[in-house]
Amino acid sequence: MVKAYTQEYTYKHPWDRVTSASWKKFADAENKRTLSHILEVDTLNHKLDPSTGKLYTTRAITVHAPGPWFVRKIVRQDVCHCVESTVVDAQARSMQLTTNNISLEKFIEVEEKIRYDPHPENPNGWTLCRQETSIRIKPLSALASMAEKVEQRCAEKFVQNSAKGREVMERICKYLEAESKGISI
């Protein structure tokens, strides 16, 4: 079984502001309260390809283990380590993030893809965010109904956390907008 869903969200901010906010969302103390499921974020490497102008970044993200409490008891882990790979193409105005869990992958596979592009209806003023997430509980595959319930609970948690992430991104975008106008908040 695989639980997959897609969400789209329009930021009423230009692409460069939204992508700047994406880099800042884990760093601010105010955001750490809202994104309390994120425990640690470390940049492992970054590289700018001089021939294409693309920026490639890899980050390690440690989060509270997703899903219901009994899943954490079964896997005997309260945290999950993930790897986020990001490609920013400033010329094409595209930012793509792919995050995979690595520490719990024998129990649960999670892949999240987020893409930020200028919105087709207002490319200079708005940014379209498209998030695709797939969740697969592995050892429970033989118990399809149980796996489906666990996947659903995990998906619900991811949707809640996505909403928190959008809230943080909006707050940062408003701060960056005010900063660009010379207004202090």
N, C-alpha and C positions, 0 to 999 in steps of 0.2 A: 504494500500500500504506500502511496505517496500523497501527502496533502500539499497542494500547491495553490497559491493565490497571487493575484496581481493587484497592485494599488497604483493609482495615479493621483498626483497632487499638483496644483498650479501655485507656484510662489509668485506673488505680484511684485517681484523684484527682478532686476536684470541678472543674466547668467553669471557675470563676474562676481556680483555680490553674493549670490547663492552659493557658488563654489567656494568663495572665501569663507563663508559661514560654515560650510561643510568641514573645512580644515580646523575651524575653531571650536566646533561643537563639543568636543570632549575636554577641552582645556580650562574652561571657565568654572569657577567655584559654584556659581549659581546653577549652572547646567548639571553639575555633579549631583545636586539634590534631585533634580528632575530625572536624570538618567542614572538612578541609583543602581540599576542592574549592571552598569559598566564599572568594573573594578579597576582596570588598568589598561592603558594604551601606550605602546612603545613603537617608535618607527625603527624598523629593521634595516631598511635601505631605501634610497631614492636615487634616481638617475634621470638626467635630462638627455634625450637623444638629440645631438646637435643637427643631424640630417633631417629629422622630422619635426623637431621642436616639441615632441611629446614628453611629458613628465610621467615616469613610472615610479610608484611608491608601494612599499610593502610594510604593513603594520601588524603587530601582534596585539590582539584585543582579548582581555580576560573578562568574562561576564559570569554572573550567577548562572548556574546550570538551569536551562529552560525546562519547562514542563511541570507536571504535578509533583508533589513532595515524594510520593512513593517511587517515582522514577529515579530521583536522586538517591533514595535509599538502596534501590537495586544496583545502580552503577557505582555507589559509594563515592560520589563526588558532588561537591556543592558548587564547583566552578567549572567553567568550560573555556578552553583556550581556542581562539579563532585566528585565522590569517585573513587580512583584508588586502587585496591587490587593487590598486587604483591606477587608471590611465587618464591623464588630462591632455586633451588636444585643444590648445588655446586657439589655434587657427580655425579649426572646425567648430569651436565652442561646444565641446562635448567633454563630459566627465563621467567615467564609468567605474563603479566600485563593485568588486565581487568578494564576498566574505564566505568562508567555509569554516566549520568547526573542525578541529583536529584532535582534541583530547578525548572526545566522546564518540568519535566516528564509528567505532565498532558497535555502538548501541543506537546512535541516532545520526543521520546525515542531514545537515542543514546547509543549504546554499541560498544566499541572498545576493541579488543583483540590483544595483541602483544606478540609474542613469539620469543625468541632468543635461537637458538640451534647451536652447531657446524655444519658447512656446510658438507654435506655428501661427497663432492668431495675433501675437504681439511679440515678435522675436527680440526687440530691443528693450522691452519693459518687463516681460514675464519669463519665468523658467518652468518648464515641465519636468516633473520628477516622476519617473516610472520605477516601481519597485516590484521585483518578482522574487518570491520565496518558495522554496520547496523543502518539505520536511518528510523524512522517512525513518520510521522506527524499524530497526533491523531484526533483533532477535525475536520480536513479537509477530513477525510476518506470518508465522503459522497460526497465530491467534488473531485473525484478521479483525474481528470486532474490537478487541482490546487495543490493537495497534492503531486502529482508526480513531478511537476515543483519545488515546494519548497524543496522536498527531493533531487532532482537533484542539485539544487543550494547549499544546505547544503553539499552534497557529494563532489561537486567541491571544496568547501572551505576546507573540511577535507583533500582532496588530496593535495591541495596547502600547508596546514599546515604540512602535513606529509613530504613533500619534504623539508620544512624548518627544521623540526626535524632531518631528515637524514643528512642535511648539518651540523647542530650543532653536531650531534653524530660523524660525520667524523672529524670535527675540534678537538673535544675532544680526539678522538682516536689517532690522529696524535700527539697531545700534550702529551698524556700518553706514546706513543711509544718513543718520544724524551726524555721524562723524565726518562723512564726506561733505556735508553742508556746513561744517564748522560749529555744530551745535553740541554742547556737552549734555550728557544724560546723567 
